[in-house]
């Protein structure tokens, strides 16, 4: 069976799970006005699944998918680093970088055939992003990132 045969239903299941998973997380990010929205999220998830699957099969020779996976993680790390900005001692974009990282992990699950796990991780990711957002709206101190105690330190 050719894993990249568009006439094989498994091909379309894989594509649909990647598009849905990336899209679900991307909608949450885009609704919050974050730089990685629906399009980018889908592309990261789909692209990672393709690379991981290609890493498992190379012509008639069985390749080592862990090597490809390691390179994908490295590449995604560079992509994530590009969204982190530091201005005046304030660092922004770390959550977006982490979302890029988890999108690649979800794409890897899809590329390895773990569709149910990918869907669970997608839902969990959105749940965490929304849940922490709700906590931040209730507890303003979480939003500022000020986690230091209010008491003076002993010197």
N, C-alpha and C positions, 0 to 999 in steps of 0.2 A: 504494500500500500504506500503510495506517495503522499507524504505529509503535507505537501504543498499543491495538491490537486484540487482546484476549485470546484470539481464535480463531486468531491467527497464531503458528505455532511459534517464530518469532524473538522474539516478546514473552516467551515462557516461557524461552527460552534465556538471554536477557538477565537476567531475574529470577533464574534458577537460578545463573548465574555470579556475580551480585552477592551472593546469599545465601551461596553456597559460599565465595566469597573473603572476605567479611566474617566469616563464621562460623569459617573456618579460623584467621584471625588472632585473633578474639575468644576462641576456645577456649584458645589459648596464653596470652593475657592473663588470662583468668579463672582458669586453673589456677595462675597465679602470684599470684592475689589482687589484681590491679590493678583500678582503678576503671572502666575501659572494658572490659567483657566481651563475651560473645557477642551479646547483644541489641543493645547500643549499636553494636558494630562492624558488624553486619548493617545496621542502620538508616542509619549514616553512608554505607556503601558503596552501598546501594540508593538512598537519597535523592539522593546526588550523581549517580548514573547517570541518575536521572529528570530532575533539573534540567538536566544537560548535554544530554540528548536533547531536552528541551523547548526548550532554547535554540536548537537547530538548526531547529526547525519551529515557526512561530507562525501557525496558520491557513493561509491560502493564501500568506502572505508568508514568504520565506526569511529567517530571522533570523541574526544573527552569534553563533555558539556561543562564541566567545572572550570576548565580553562577559559572558555568563552564567558561563562558567568562572572569570573573574576575580572575579566577585561571590561565587561558591561558595567560592573560596579564601579570600576575606576573611571570610566567615561561619565557615568551618571554623577560621580563625585565632583567632577569638573563642572558639569552643568549646574549642580546644586551650589557650588562655590560661587558661581556667577551671579546668583540672586542675593547673596549675602552682602550687605552694605554696612559700613561703619562710618558714622558721622558724629563728630563731637563727643566721642565716648559712648554713643548709643549704637547698638548693633541691631539691624533689622533684617528680616528675610530668613532667619534661621528655621522657622516653622515651614516656610515655603521650601527651603532646601530639604528638610526632613520629609515633606510630602513628595518631592521628586524622588527621594530615596525609596520611600515605601511604594510609590507607583512602579518603580523598577522591580522591586521585590514581588509585587503582585503580578507584573508582567512575566517574571521568571517562573512563578507558580503556574501561570497559564502555559508558558512554553514547555514546561515539564509535564503538563497534563493534569495538574491539580486545580481543576476549575472550581469545584465547590470551596476549596480553601481560599482561592482568589476572591470569590464573591463574599465569603465571610470576612476576610481581611479588608475588603473595600467598605463593607458596611461598618465594621469596627472603626476604621479610620475616620469615616464621616461622623460616626457617633462620638468619637473622641474629640474631633475638631469642634463639633457643635456643642458638646457637653462642656468642654473647657471654655468655650466662648460664653456660654451661659453663666458659668462660675465667675468668669472675669467681669461680667456685667453686674453680678451681685456683689462681688468682693473687688472693689476698685484697685486694691493693692496688688492683686495678681496681674492686672493689666500693665501696671507701671514697671513691673519686674523688680520692685524694691523688696527684697527678701531679708534685709538686715533688721535685726531687732531694734526697737526704739530706745532701748536703754544704752547709756554710755558705757564704753568698754573700760575695763580696769587697766590703767597704765602704770 
